[in-house]
Amino acid sequence: MKSVCPSISKTALLLTILLINGCGSSVKQGDIAADQALTASILNLKLISSIGPIVADGISIIEPDGIVVSKFGDIFLSDKGRNSVLRFSSDLKFYAGEGGMGVFQGGFNRPAGLACDAALNLYVADSGNKRIQILDRNLRYARSIDSYYDDKGESVSFVNPEGLTLDSEGSLWIADDDRVLRLDPFYKLQLELSYNVPGGIGIGRAVDVAVSSNDKIAVADFDNGRVAVLSIYGGRISDFRVEAPSSVVWDNTGVLWVAQKDRRMITAFDIYGNPLFAYSDESPGSRPARLAVDSRGRLLITDSGLRKIMLFEIIRGSGDSRIR
């Protein structure tokens, strides 16, 4: 993963991002000091460790996708090619893997996004099977959900769940095709973001959703080429252009990181869509798929082209981190 910042001016970098990524805030850009602790510039990413394609004897990563870190440091990976979920230690030591192609309990069909709750349960977006599966930290099957209850109490099936996150109130957010859903712990609809909701935000195809430490929600809308930032009650904070975003994650300073698998780019933004830093991996075949941040503020990247998980330290310096 190579930084694009040190070799060109900030002005040139911003123009490059705007031209290549289509980035630009659609809201008024104001003072963000009250919203974020952006007191340190992002200078670089330092590779700490990586694993893949081979992770153990006879076990290889085939098509890594979703990644999440539990509060105890366990790293979980969904592998679309293996139709499995893998567990690693905080230093990327392989522990276990479970799954297999199928509709049986604990079987998967193209598993995508992951989320962990406070009780260390693992939520898996089993996209091909149109359901959410819940496993314990040892990857043992607990239960599955293929529908939710709408505001009329009627059961509604999932369409294509791809991204998951949990907010501080215990609500589950699901990026499900052309809508984003917020469900309470009993899987009753609290909020829907879609073209079907009057006055709501229209979604082309939601592929990922992430929540910050102060409950800001980011949605990666692949088809509409944008990222939307919202409150947990659906209030719009910002909406900015990012061509074909594949993943979103907040770091522990309130910076939003966005992956663009088809563009081989990872870009950091403030809450209003101002680009702060950008990276690209020049390795042949690299395709950064999804992102996660651990409790130490380190960035994890799954690369579906290189068939790896990579762990980076975010190097910061003093001063305003916005690219001008």
HUTA-V535551 format. One line per field, one symbol per residue. burial: I if it has 24 or more other C-alpha atoms within 12 Angstrom, else O. A space follows every 50 residues. Layout:
burial: ???
//
This chain:
burial: IIIIIOOOOOOOIIOIIIOIIIIIIOOOOOOOOOOIOIOOIIIIIOOOOI IIIOIOOOOIIIIIIIIIIIOOIIIIIIIIIIIIIIIIIIOIOIIIIIII OOOOIIIIIIIIIIIIIOOIIIIIIIIIIIIIIIIIIOIIIOOIIIIIIO OOOOOOOIIIIIIIIIIOOOIIIIIIIIIIIIIOOOIIIIIIIIOOOOOO IIIIIIIIIIIIIIIIIIIIIIOIIIIIIIIIOIOIIIIIIIIIIIIIII IIIIIIIIIIIIIIIIIIIIIIIIIIIIIIIOOOOIIIIIIIIIOOIIII IIIIIIIIIIIIIIOOOOOIIIIO
//
